[in-house]
Amino acid sequence: MDGSVATATQQLRAELPLDLEMPYEAFMRQQREPYYRYAYSKLASQTEAREAVNDFFVKLHLRWQEVLRSDNLAGFAWKMLHDHIVDVLRRRDRRPTPVDTAFLPGASSLWSVDSDPLDALLTRIDLYRALAELPERQRTCFWLRHVLGYSAVEIADITGISASTIRTHLQHATRQLARALQPHDNWSVPAPRKAS
């Protein structure tokens, strides 16, 4: 069988007379809030997140017929959103820093350290660095689960990845983060400086 031959689902979708406005409106209503929360967590600005999500939905609407013909509507849209946020960050010549993301309202449970505020900040920065080392899908699943508080099933609905794959990504991410954040034998606490 030739790779250019469309699947039965794709052929059926291509032949159906679709009312493109209604499914788009329903999809937009369903995904606007999780997409906005994700954009806000990455852009660290309500205004930038709102603009990014609005721009994304305009782009999605322009490609809606193509989206409907894809095998994974949610996955296609999620990839578009992710790429759009990366483009926004590039255009603005910045990336979220640990300070940007460490104090987002939804992240407080992840960053809780009951000691010195400096220790808390350092822990947050270490965790952020460890998160940056994760593969993209593991990082996204971990972020959606532990920072934004979505369940595996909700993440599956948002990203178009199966819930079992989400759980696998979360397990791998958790193990990798635990290894990355363990103290190493060669770590040492510097001696305090003597007062002059």
VEXLUM-558041 format. One record per residue: chain; residue number from 1; x, y, z of N, C-alpha, C in turn. Coordinates in nm, 4 decimals. Example, Ala and Ser with C-alpha at 12.3 -4.5 7.8 and 13.67 -1.06 7.14 Angstrom:
NODE  chaine  num    n_east   n_north      n_up   ca_east  ca_north     ca_up    c_east   c_north      c_up
NODE       A    1    1.3190   -0.5690    0.7800    1.2300   -0.4500    0.7800    1.3200   -0.3300    0.7800
NODE       A    2    1.2850   -0.2250    0.7080    1.3670   -0.1060    0.7140    1.2900    0.0030    0.7870
END
This chain:
NODE  chaine  num    n_east   n_north      n_up   ca_east  ca_north     ca_up    c_east   c_north      c_up
NODE       A    1    0.0842   -0.1181    0.0000    0.0000    0.0000    0.0000    0.0886    0.1241    0.0000
NODE       A    2    0.0566    0.2209   -0.0814    0.1341    0.3437   -0.0992    0.1108    0.4388    0.0184
NODE       A    3    0.2161    0.5076    0.0647    0.2054    0.6025    0.1758    0.1197    0.7225    0.1425
NODE       A    4    0.0977    0.7496    0.0136    0.0169    0.8656   -0.0251   -0.1315    0.8351   -0.0249
NODE       A    5   -0.1691    0.7077   -0.0076   -0.3104    0.6704   -0.0040   -0.3665    0.7121    0.1321
NODE       A    6   -0.4745    0.7872    0.1299   -0.5348    0.8377    0.2538   -0.6003    0.7240    0.3305
NODE       A    7   -0.6038    0.7372    0.4619   -0.6718    0.6390    0.5454   -0.8223    0.6498    0.5220
NODE       A    8   -0.8945    0.5477    0.5647   -1.0400    0.5486    0.5477   -1.1021    0.6679    0.6202
NODE       A    9   -1.0501    0.6984    0.7392   -1.1009    0.8127    0.8156   -1.0785    0.9425    0.7395
NODE       A   10   -0.9587    0.9593    0.6840   -0.9288    1.0811    0.6089   -1.0182    1.0920    0.4861
NODE       A   11   -1.0416    0.9801    0.4152   -1.1280    0.9834    0.2973   -1.2713    1.0192    0.3360
NODE       A   12   -1.3202    0.9605    0.4433   -1.4558    0.9898    0.4896   -1.4690    1.1366    0.5273
NODE       A   13   -1.3727    1.1885    0.6023   -1.3772    1.3287    0.6421   -1.3721    1.4210    0.5213
NODE       A   14   -1.2942    1.3853    0.4198   -1.2810    1.4686    0.3002   -1.4127    1.4720    0.2215
NODE       A   15   -1.4894    1.3645    0.2304   -1.6134    1.3565    0.1533   -1.7332    1.4178    0.2253
NODE       A   16   -1.7259    1.4318    0.3560   -1.8398    1.4836    0.4324   -1.8558    1.6339    0.4120
NODE       A   17   -1.9792    1.6804    0.3931   -2.0019    1.8255    0.3904   -2.0049    1.8762    0.5345
NODE       A   18   -1.8963    1.9361    0.5797   -1.8848    1.9781    0.7191   -1.9224    2.1239    0.7368
NODE       A   19   -1.9983    2.1509    0.8419   -2.0211    2.2881    0.8848   -1.9006    2.3234    0.9699
NODE       A   20   -1.8064    2.3971    0.9124   -1.6785    2.4196    0.9775   -1.6859    2.5152    1.0945
NODE       A   21   -1.7865    2.5993    1.1020   -1.7942    2.6972    1.2099   -1.8313    2.6332    1.3430
NODE       A   22   -1.9298    2.5463    1.3440   -1.9761    2.4908    1.4702   -1.8704    2.4069    1.5401
NODE       A   23   -1.8048    2.3105    1.4732   -1.7019    2.2349    1.5442   -1.5877    2.3248    1.5928
NODE       A   24   -1.5525    2.4259    1.5147   -1.4462    2.5169    1.5557   -1.4870    2.5903    1.6831
NODE       A   25   -1.6069    2.6434    1.6852   -1.6548    2.7170    1.8033   -1.6561    2.6270    1.9263
NODE       A   26   -1.7020    2.5042    1.9101   -1.7060    2.4108    2.0233   -1.5640    2.3787    2.0704
NODE       A   27   -1.4752    2.3544    1.9769   -1.3365    2.3245    2.0123   -1.2732    2.4433    2.0838
NODE       A   28   -1.2965    2.5625    2.0328   -1.2391    2.6828    2.0931   -1.2908    2.7006    2.2361
NODE       A   29   -1.4205    2.6831    2.2563   -1.4763    2.6959    2.3919   -1.4155    2.5927    2.4872
NODE       A   30   -1.3968    2.4714    2.4374   -1.3440    2.3635    2.5208   -1.1970    2.3861    2.5559
NODE       A   31   -1.1179    2.4366    2.4632   -0.9732    2.4430    2.4827   -0.9208    2.5804    2.5237
NODE       A   32   -1.0005    2.6830    2.5159   -0.9500    2.8185    2.5439   -0.8875    2.8293    2.6837
NODE       A   33   -0.9549    2.7820    2.7838   -0.9044    2.7966    2.9210   -0.7740    2.7188    2.9430
NODE       A   34   -0.7657    2.5882    2.9074   -0.6370    2.5200    2.9278   -0.5252    2.5779    2.8409
NODE       A   35   -0.5566    2.6223    2.7203   -0.4546    2.6814    2.6340   -0.4064    2.8140    2.6926
NODE       A   36   -0.4993    2.8928    2.7467   -0.4604    3.0196    2.8083   -0.3729    2.9935    2.9308
NODE       A   37   -0.4118    2.8988    3.0160   -0.3322    2.8688    3.1357   -0.1917    2.8243    3.0982
NODE       A   38   -0.1808    2.7421    2.9937   -0.0491    2.6968    2.9488    0.0317    2.8156    2.8962
NODE       A   39   -0.0304    2.8989    2.8138    0.0407    3.0156    2.7583    0.0857    3.1087    2.8704
NODE       A   40    0.0007    3.1306    2.9678    0.0360    3.2178    3.0802    0.1532    3.1600    3.1586
NODE       A   41    0.1532    3.0294    3.1778    0.2622    2.9676    3.2532    0.3946    2.9775    3.1791
NODE       A   42    0.3906    2.9874    3.0476    0.5134    2.9981    2.9688    0.5543    3.1430    2.9431
NODE       A   43    0.4570    3.2310    2.9249    0.4877    3.3708    2.8913    0.4953    3.4606    3.0141
NODE       A   44    0.4402    3.4156    3.1254    0.4451    3.4882    3.2529    0.3821    3.6270    3.2457
NODE       A   45    0.2845    3.6430    3.1596    0.2129    3.7695    3.1466    0.0714    3.7391    3.0994
NODE       A   46   -0.0263    3.7907    3.1725   -0.1657    3.7679    3.1326   -0.1944    3.8283    2.9958
NODE       A   47   -0.1451    3.9482    2.9733   -0.1706    4.0162    2.8460   -0.1070    3.9400    2.7299
NODE       A   48    0.0196    3.9011    2.7460    0.0871    3.8271    2.6395    0.0197    3.6930    2.6154
NODE       A   49   -0.0221    3.6263    2.7228   -0.0885    3.4966    2.7084   -0.2216    3.5119    2.6346
NODE       A   50   -0.2987    3.6130    2.6715   -0.4272    3.6366    2.6059   -0.4070    3.6653    2.4567
NODE       A   51   -0.3100    3.7522    2.4257   -0.2809    3.7843    2.2853   -0.2340    3.6609    2.2090
NODE       A   52   -0.1460    3.5822    2.2707   -0.0933    3.4631    2.2043   -0.2045    3.3629    2.1753
NODE       A   53   -0.2921    3.3408    2.2715   -0.4008    3.2441    2.2513   -0.5000    3.2965    2.1477
NODE       A   54   -0.5316    3.4244    2.1525   -0.6217    3.4816    2.0511   -0.5614    3.4693    1.9119
NODE       A   55   -0.4328    3.5031    1.8976   -0.3648    3.4894    1.7679   -0.3636    3.3441    1.7227
NODE       A   56   -0.3378    3.2543    1.8172   -0.3376    3.1114    1.7848   -0.4731    3.0675    1.7307
NODE       A   57   -0.5819    3.1089    1.7970   -0.7142    3.0660    1.7515   -0.7488    3.1240    1.6147
NODE       A   58   -0.6983    3.2409    1.5825   -0.7170    3.2943    1.4466   -0.6451    3.2040    1.3466
NODE       A   59   -0.5193    3.1683    1.3762   -0.4433    3.0785    1.2879   -0.5121    2.9425    1.2753
NODE       A   60   -0.5626    2.8924    1.3881   -0.6316    2.7642    1.3867   -0.7563    2.7715    1.2987
NODE       A   61   -0.8297    2.8798    1.3088   -0.9502    2.8954    1.2284   -0.9165    2.8959    1.0790
NODE       A   62   -0.8079    2.9620    1.0442   -0.7665    2.9679    0.9036   -0.7278    2.8303    0.8498
NODE       A   63   -0.6838    2.7411    0.9383   -0.6428    2.6066    0.8971   -0.7438    2.5003    0.9409
NODE       A   64   -0.8636    2.5422    0.9800   -0.9595    2.4516    1.0416   -0.9943    2.3317    0.9540
NODE       A   65   -1.0088    2.3515    0.8266   -1.0431    2.2402    0.7379   -0.9310    2.1352    0.7399
NODE       A   66   -0.8073    2.1805    0.7381   -0.6931    2.0898    0.7473   -0.6919    2.0194    0.8831
NODE       A   67   -0.7237    2.0931    0.9892   -0.7271    2.0358    1.1245   -0.8311    1.9251    1.1311
NODE       A   68   -0.9488    1.9492    1.0759   -1.0556    1.8485    1.0788   -1.0177    1.7220    1.0036
NODE       A   69   -0.9356    1.7353    0.9037   -0.8951    1.6182    0.8252   -0.7767    1.5438    0.8861
NODE       A   70   -0.7185    1.5991    0.9910   -0.6056    1.5308    1.0547   -0.6564    1.4108    1.1337
NODE       A   71   -0.5681    1.3163    1.1593   -0.6063    1.1985    1.2365   -0.6242    1.2287    1.3845
NODE       A   72   -0.5619    1.3368    1.4324   -0.5656    1.3702    1.5750   -0.5864    1.5207    1.5885
NODE       A   73   -0.7106    1.5621    1.5937   -0.7446    1.7040    1.5994   -0.6788    1.7733    1.7187
NODE       A   74   -0.6913    1.7152    1.8375   -0.6340    1.7781    1.9573   -0.4819    1.7843    1.9485
NODE       A   75   -0.4197    1.6788    1.8984   -0.2748    1.6769    1.8838   -0.2259    1.7797    1.7835
NODE       A   76   -0.2978    1.7926    1.6724   -0.2634    1.8903    1.5694   -0.2712    2.0321    1.6270
NODE       A   77   -0.3801    2.0610    1.6980   -0.3994    2.1943    1.7554   -0.2959    2.2213    1.8649
NODE       A   78   -0.2668    2.1207    1.9479   -0.1677    2.1396    2.0547   -0.0311    2.1733    1.9966
NODE       A   79    0.0074    2.1015    1.8916    0.1371    2.1282    1.8273    0.1400    2.2701    1.7726
NODE       A   80    0.0299    2.3131    1.7119    0.0218    2.4510    1.6617    0.0366    2.5514    1.7758
NODE       A   81   -0.0326    2.5265    1.8875   -0.0242    2.6181    2.0021    0.1184    2.6239    2.0550
NODE       A   82    0.1782    2.5088    2.0758    0.3149    2.5047    2.1284    0.4103    2.5812    2.0368
NODE       A   83    0.4023    2.5551    1.9067    0.4895    2.6242    1.8111    0.4640    2.7746    1.8119
NODE       A   84    0.3386    2.8125    1.8277    0.3043    2.9551    1.8309    0.3655    3.0233    1.9540
NODE       A   85    0.3600    2.9579    2.0688    0.4180    3.0163    2.1901    0.5696    3.0275    2.1762
NODE       A   86    0.6316    2.9267    2.1184    0.7767    2.9342    2.0938    0.8077    3.0527    2.0018
NODE       A   87    0.7270    3.0708    1.8977    0.7467    3.1856    1.8068    0.7304    3.3183    1.8798
NODE       A   88    0.6312    3.3278    1.9670    0.6104    3.4516    2.0441    0.7341    3.4809    2.1285
NODE       A   89    0.7860    3.3793    2.1935    0.9064    3.3985    2.2756    1.0259    3.4400    2.1908
NODE       A   90    1.0393    3.3809    2.0747    1.1512    3.4169    1.9862    1.1385    3.5596    1.9356
NODE       A   91    1.0178    3.5962    1.8947    0.9974    3.7330    1.8444    1.0266    3.8361    1.9517
NODE       A   92    0.9971    3.8026    2.0735    1.0204    3.8966    2.1832    1.1593    3.8782    2.2418
NODE       A   93    1.2374    3.7915    2.1770    1.3767    3.7685    2.2124    1.3944    3.7379    2.3597
NODE       A   94    1.3113    3.6492    2.4080    1.3275    3.6094    2.5472    1.2699    3.4713    2.5681
NODE       A   95    1.3120    3.4114    2.6743    1.2578    3.2844    2.7188    1.2133    3.3027    2.8623
NODE       A   96    1.1149    3.2247    2.9087    1.0794    3.2371    3.0488    1.1984    3.1963    3.1343
NODE       A   97    1.2246    3.2698    3.2363    1.3352    3.2391    3.3258    1.2794    3.1744    3.4506
NODE       A   98    1.3642    3.1138    3.5325    1.3133    3.0554    3.6574    1.2385    3.1577    3.7417
NODE       A   99    1.2833    3.2819    3.7408    1.2150    3.3844    3.8193    1.0775    3.4122    3.7602
NODE       A  100    1.0654    3.4124    3.6259    0.9349    3.4332    3.5626    0.8351    3.3268    3.6052
NODE       A  101    0.8774    3.2013    3.5989    0.7839    3.0919    3.6179    0.7764    3.0425    3.7617
NODE       A  102    0.8770    3.0673    3.8411    0.8810    3.0120    3.9762    0.7709    3.0655    4.0658
NODE       A  103    0.7211    3.1849    4.0380    0.6236    3.2471    4.1266    0.4841    3.2556    4.0672
NODE       A  104    0.4596    3.1809    3.9591    0.3244    3.1796    3.9035    0.2285    3.1215    4.0058
NODE       A  105    0.1049    3.1719    4.0104    0.0110    3.1260    4.1127   -0.0076    2.9748    4.1164
NODE       A  106   -0.0186    2.9084    4.0029   -0.0415    2.7651    4.0002    0.0780    2.6828    4.0404
NODE       A  107    0.1955    2.7422    4.0448    0.3176    2.6671    4.0715    0.3513    2.6585    4.2192
NODE       A  108    0.2764    2.7234    4.3050    0.3152    2.7321    4.4458    0.3285    2.5959    4.5129
NODE       A  109    0.2418    2.4999    4.4801    0.2517    2.3690    4.5441    0.3779    2.2959    4.5019
NODE       A  110    0.4216    2.3167    4.3805    0.5412    2.2510    4.3308    0.6663    2.3077    4.3951
NODE       A  111    0.6620    2.4351    4.4276    0.7821    2.5025    4.4761    0.7884    2.5138    4.6284
NODE       A  112    0.6971    2.4527    4.7008    0.6906    2.4784    4.8448    0.8149    2.4261    4.9172
NODE       A  113    0.8816    2.5162    4.9828    0.9961    2.4861    5.0681    0.9739    2.5673    5.1944
NODE       A  114    0.9711    2.4994    5.3094    0.9345    2.5664    5.4342    1.0508    2.6361    5.5044
NODE       A  115    1.1584    2.6586    5.4357    1.2736    2.7176    5.5021    1.2978    2.8597    5.4526
NODE       A  116    1.4200    2.8960    5.4528    1.4672    3.0269    5.4106    1.4188    3.0606    5.2681
NODE       A  117    1.3726    3.1838    5.2437    1.3286    3.2217    5.1088    1.4377    3.2032    5.0033
NODE       A  118    1.5642    3.2222    5.0397    1.6725    3.2005    4.9441    1.6825    3.0528    4.9072
NODE       A  119    1.6683    2.9639    5.0067    1.6676    2.8198    4.9779    1.5524    2.7845    4.8842
NODE       A  120    1.4375    2.8448    4.9094    1.3211    2.8191    4.8252    1.3488    2.8613    4.6811
NODE       A  121    1.4083    2.9784    4.6629    1.4393    3.0259    4.5276    1.5404    2.9346    4.4608
NODE       A  122    1.6441    2.8935    4.5334    1.7450    2.8052    4.4758    1.6849    2.6702    4.4377
NODE       A  123    1.5948    2.6188    4.5218    1.5263    2.4938    4.4899    1.4440    2.5098    4.3627
NODE       A  124    1.3752    2.6202    4.3508    1.2953    2.6469    4.2314    1.3830    2.6531    4.1074
NODE       A  125    1.4955    2.7185    4.1174    1.5858    2.7306    4.0029    1.6430    2.5937    3.9660
NODE       A  126    1.6821    2.5142    4.0663    1.7322    2.3790    4.0394    1.6262    2.2946    3.9698
NODE       A  127    1.5030    2.3029    4.0187    1.3947    2.2267    3.9579    1.3700    2.2742    3.8148
NODE       A  128    1.3722    2.4033    3.7943    1.3499    2.4561    3.6597    1.4589    2.4064    3.5646
NODE       A  129    1.5824    2.4074    3.6105    1.6928    2.3571    3.5262    1.6739    2.2093    3.4949
NODE       A  130    1.6328    2.1322    3.5946    1.6100    1.9892    3.5732    1.4946    1.9681    3.4757
NODE       A  131    1.3899    2.0491    3.4880    1.2775    2.0398    3.3935    1.3228    2.0698    3.2509
NODE       A  132    1.4112    2.1670    3.2361    1.4590    2.2048    3.1027    1.5358    2.0912    3.0368
NODE       A  133    1.5900    1.9988    3.1164    1.6651    1.8863    3.0617    1.5756    1.7707    3.0164
NODE       A  134    1.4491    1.7728    3.0567    1.3577    1.6651    3.0178    1.3267    1.6714    2.8686
NODE       A  135    1.2976    1.5559    2.8081    1.2470    1.5588    2.6703    1.1170    1.6404    2.6649
NODE       A  136    1.0909    1.6998    2.5512    0.9776    1.7919    2.5329    0.8451    1.7364    2.5856
NODE       A  137    0.8079    1.6169    2.5444    0.6768    1.5633    2.5863    0.6701    1.5369    2.7356
NODE       A  138    0.7782    1.4872    2.7938    0.7798    1.4652    2.9379    0.7661    1.5978    3.0117
NODE       A  139    0.8385    1.6981    2.9650    0.8331    1.8311    3.0282    0.6924    1.8888    3.0192
NODE       A  140    0.6315    1.8787    2.9021    0.4960    1.9309    2.8830    0.3970    1.8581    2.9734
NODE       A  141    0.4033    1.7262    2.9775    0.3114    1.6487    3.0622    0.3320    1.6827    3.2092
NODE       A  142    0.4583    1.6914    3.2520    0.4877    1.7258    3.3912    0.4340    1.8645    3.4236
NODE       A  143    0.4561    1.9590    3.3339    0.4118    2.0975    3.3546    0.2595    2.1039    3.3665
NODE       A  144    0.1900    2.0385    3.2724    0.0439    2.0411    3.2753   -0.0107    1.9722    3.4009
NODE       A  145    0.0561    1.8665    3.4454    0.0077    1.7931    3.5626    0.0417    1.8639    3.6937
NODE       A  146    0.1690    1.8971    3.7120    0.2133    1.9421    3.8440    0.2140    2.0930    3.8622
NODE       A  147    0.2187    2.1671    3.7552    0.2131    2.3129    3.7679    0.0704    2.3623    3.7449
NODE       A  148    0.0060    2.3116    3.6402   -0.1290    2.3587    3.6092   -0.2389    2.2706    3.6684
NODE       A  149   -0.2047    2.1530    3.7216   -0.2989    2.0728    3.7976   -0.3969    1.9886    3.7186
NODE       A  150   -0.3691    1.9598    3.5926   -0.4600    1.8766    3.5130   -0.4351    1.7282    3.5407
NODE       A  151   -0.5407    1.6474    3.5314   -0.5274    1.5026    3.5453   -0.4721    1.4460    3.4142
NODE       A  152   -0.4319    1.3194    3.4179   -0.3794    1.2546    3.2970   -0.4846    1.2535    3.1857
NODE       A  153   -0.6100    1.2299    3.2221   -0.7180    1.2286    3.1221   -0.7376    1.3683    3.0623
NODE       A  154   -0.7335    1.4711    3.1464   -0.7470    1.6084    3.0958   -0.6286    1.6455    3.0055
NODE       A  155   -0.5080    1.6031    3.0437   -0.3909    1.6309    2.9601   -0.4062    1.5604    2.8257
NODE       A  156   -0.4598    1.4389    2.8280   -0.4838    1.3656    2.7034   -0.5807    1.4431    2.6137
NODE       A  157   -0.6856    1.4980    2.6729   -0.7820    1.5767    2.5952   -0.7184    1.7033    2.5391
NODE       A  158   -0.6293    1.7652    2.6153   -0.5664    1.8902    2.5732   -0.4641    1.8670    2.4631
NODE       A  159   -0.3825    1.7628    2.4789   -0.2685    1.7425    2.3889   -0.2936    1.6438    2.2760
NODE       A  160   -0.3961    1.5616    2.2899   -0.4215    1.4604    2.1876   -0.3349    1.3366    2.2025
NODE       A  161   -0.2665    1.3223    2.3155   -0.1850    1.2045    2.3458   -0.2701    1.1154    2.4363
NODE       A  162   -0.2601    0.9848    2.4213   -0.3432    0.8955    2.5038   -0.3094    0.9104    2.6516
NODE       A  163   -0.4081    0.8839    2.7367   -0.3889    0.8969    2.8817   -0.2811    0.8013    2.9320
NODE       A  164   -0.2732    0.6812    2.8747   -0.1691    0.5867    2.9190   -0.0303    0.6380    2.8824
NODE       A  165   -0.0170    0.7004    2.7671    0.1121    0.7586    2.7278    0.1453    0.8767    2.8180
NODE       A  166    0.0452    0.9544    2.8547    0.0660    1.0664    2.9484    0.1216    1.0130    3.0795
NODE       A  167    0.0589    0.9081    3.1334    0.1054    0.8501    3.2604    0.2492    0.7994    3.2481
NODE       A  168    0.2832    0.7388    3.1344    0.4206    0.6921    3.1127    0.5177    0.8088    3.1096
NODE       A  169    0.4821    0.9162    3.0378    0.5677    1.0355    3.0344    0.5858    1.0936    3.1749
NODE       A  170    0.4788    1.0960    3.2531    0.4872    1.1494    3.3895    0.5783    1.0635    3.4773
NODE       A  171    0.5686    0.9316    3.4643    0.6553    0.8429    3.5420    0.8024    0.8644    3.5067
NODE       A  172    0.8314    0.8700    3.3761    0.9701    0.8909    3.3331    1.0212    1.0278    3.3791
NODE       A  173    0.9375    1.1298    3.3671    0.9783    1.2646    3.4085    1.0073    1.2687    3.5573
NODE       A  174    0.9214    1.2067    3.6379    0.9387    1.2068    3.7825    1.0686    1.1363    3.8208
NODE       A  175    1.0951    1.0217    3.7581    1.2199    0.9494    3.7874    1.3423    1.0322    3.7487
NODE       A  176    1.3374    1.0922    3.6297    1.4514    1.1711    3.5831    1.4736    1.2938    3.6720
NODE       A  177    1.3656    1.3595    3.7131    1.3790    1.4755    3.8019    1.4333    1.4345    3.9384
NODE       A  178    1.3875    1.3210    3.9905    1.4370    1.2734    4.1206    1.5876    1.2486    4.1131
NODE       A  179    1.6330    1.1871    4.0041    1.7776    1.1641    3.9878    1.8530    1.2961    3.9752
NODE       A  180    1.7980    1.3895    3.8979    1.8667    1.5168    3.8737    1.8751    1.6025    3.9989
NODE       A  181    1.7787    1.5888    4.0888    1.7747    1.6748    4.2073    1.8367    1.6109    4.3313
NODE       A  182    1.8856    1.4884    4.3199    1.9519    1.4248    4.4341    2.0865    1.4907    4.4585
NODE       A  183    2.1196    1.5135    4.5851    2.2532    1.5678    4.6138    2.3607    1.4696    4.5686
NODE       A  184    2.4668    1.5219    4.5141    2.5789    1.4387    4.4701    2.6824    1.4319    4.5815
NODE       A  185    2.7643    1.3273    4.5803    2.8670    1.3088    4.6830    2.9662    1.4240    4.6871
NODE       A  186    2.9905    1.4878    4.5729    3.0913    1.5944    4.5690    3.0342    1.7319    4.6026
NODE       A  187    2.9064    1.7381    4.6418    2.8494    1.8657    4.6832    2.9014    1.9007    4.8212
NODE       A  188    2.9316    2.0238    4.8417    2.9723    2.0658    4.9757    2.9182    2.2047    5.0036
NODE       A  189    2.8967    2.2296    5.1298    2.8485    2.3608    5.1711    2.9701    2.4462    5.1982
NODE       A  190    2.9803    2.5638    5.1360    3.0975    2.6477    5.1611    3.0981    2.6963    5.3062
NODE       A  191    3.2195    2.7131    5.3573    3.2354    2.7625    5.4954    3.1917    2.9077    5.5010
NODE       A  192    3.1286    2.9479    5.6115    3.0853    3.0883    5.6215    3.2069    3.1812    5.6227
NODE       A  193    3.1882    3.2976    5.5658    3.2971    3.3975    5.5657    3.3071    3.4591    5.7034
NODE       A  194    3.4307    3.4905    5.7396    3.4535    3.5552    5.8719    3.4259    3.7029    5.8590
NODE       A  195    3.3621    3.7561    5.9596    3.3332    3.9003    5.9597    3.4633    3.9780    5.9776
NODE       A  196    3.4766    4.0861    5.9056    3.5988    4.1671    5.9157    3.5852    4.2725    6.0206
END
